[in-house]
Amino acid sequence: MNWNDRETKLTNAEFDSLPRNADGDIIDLSNASVFITDSQRERLSEDDWSRMIDLDEEMACLMADARAEFGF
């Protein structure tokens, strides 16, 4: 999947077809995370759920840094 040109959330079919490891965890979660809907998020494995929380925290820090640097 080409994440660079994507502008919309994943459909359920796209979410279900994301490449996963043997444990069912999404392999490329860091790129997919911003396109996952709230209802799809509820379907994540425990490991993916934990990784999403980490990604959310990282994004919040990056946004705070950007607001401080650019005065948003």
The 8 nearest C-alpha neighbors of each residue, nearest first, counted from 0:
[[1, 2, 17, 5, 3, 13, 31, 4],
 [0, 2, 3, 4, 5, 30, 31, 6],
 [1, 3, 5, 4, 0, 30, 31, 6],
 [4, 2, 1, 5, 6, 0, 30, 31],
 [5, 3, 2, 1, 6, 7, 0, 30],
 [4, 6, 2, 3, 7, 1, 8, 34],
 [5, 7, 4, 8, 34, 2, 3, 9],
 [8, 6, 5, 9, 34, 10, 33, 35],
 [7, 9, 34, 35, 36, 10, 6, 33],
 [10, 8, 34, 13, 35, 14, 11, 7],
 [9, 11, 13, 12, 14, 8, 36, 35],
 [10, 12, 14, 13, 15, 9, 39, 16],
 [11, 13, 15, 10, 14, 16, 9, 17],
 [14, 12, 16, 10, 15, 11, 9, 17],
 [13, 15, 11, 12, 16, 17, 9, 10],
 [14, 16, 12, 13, 17, 11, 18, 10],
 [15, 17, 13, 14, 12, 18, 19, 11],
 [18, 16, 14, 15, 19, 13, 25, 26],
 [19, 17, 26, 25, 16, 20, 27, 24],
 [20, 18, 25, 26, 24, 23, 17, 21],
 [19, 21, 23, 22, 24, 26, 25, 18],
 [20, 22, 23, 19, 24, 25, 26, 18],
 [23, 21, 20, 24, 19, 44, 25, 46],
 [24, 22, 19, 20, 21, 25, 44, 18],
 [25, 23, 19, 20, 22, 47, 26, 44],
 [26, 24, 19, 28, 27, 18, 17, 23],
 [25, 27, 19, 28, 18, 24, 20, 17],
 [28, 26, 29, 25, 30, 31, 18, 17],
 [29, 27, 31, 25, 30, 32, 26, 47],
 [28, 30, 32, 27, 31, 54, 51, 33],
 [31, 29, 28, 32, 27, 2, 33, 34],
 [32, 30, 28, 34, 29, 33, 27, 35],
 [31, 33, 35, 34, 29, 28, 30, 51],
 [34, 32, 35, 31, 30, 8, 29, 36],
 [33, 35, 8, 32, 31, 9, 36, 7],
 [36, 34, 32, 33, 9, 8, 39, 40],
 [37, 35, 39, 38, 40, 8, 34, 9],
 [36, 38, 40, 39, 41, 35, 42, 34],
 [37, 39, 41, 40, 36, 42, 35, 11],
 [40, 38, 36, 42, 41, 37, 35, 43],
 [39, 41, 37, 42, 38, 43, 36, 35],
 [40, 42, 38, 39, 43, 37, 48, 44],
 [41, 43, 39, 40, 44, 38, 48, 37],
 [44, 42, 40, 41, 47, 48, 45, 39],
 [43, 45, 47, 46, 48, 24, 42, 23],
 [46, 44, 48, 47, 49, 43, 50, 24],
 [45, 47, 49, 44, 48, 50, 24, 43],
 [46, 48, 50, 44, 49, 45, 43, 24],
 [49, 47, 45, 51, 46, 50, 43, 44],
 [50, 48, 46, 52, 47, 51, 45, 53],
 [49, 51, 47, 53, 52, 48, 54, 46],
 [52, 50, 54, 48, 53, 49, 55, 47],
 [51, 53, 55, 49, 50, 54, 56, 48],
 [54, 52, 50, 56, 51, 55, 57, 49],
 [53, 55, 51, 57, 56, 52, 58, 50],
 [56, 54, 52, 58, 53, 57, 51, 59],
 [57, 55, 59, 53, 54, 58, 52, 60],
 [56, 58, 54, 60, 59, 55, 53, 61],
 [59, 57, 61, 55, 60, 56, 62, 54],
 [60, 58, 56, 62, 57, 61, 63, 55],
 [61, 59, 63, 57, 58, 62, 64, 56],
 [62, 60, 58, 64, 63, 59, 65, 57],
 [61, 63, 65, 59, 64, 60, 58, 66],
 [64, 62, 60, 66, 65, 61, 59, 67],
 [63, 65, 61, 67, 62, 66, 68, 60],
 [64, 66, 62, 68, 67, 63, 69, 61],
 [67, 65, 71, 63, 70, 69, 64, 68],
 [68, 66, 64, 70, 65, 69, 63, 71],
 [69, 67, 65, 66, 70, 64, 71, 63],
 [68, 70, 66, 67, 71, 65, 64, 63],
 [71, 69, 66, 67, 68, 65, 64, 63],
 [70, 66, 69, 67, 65, 68, 63, 62]]
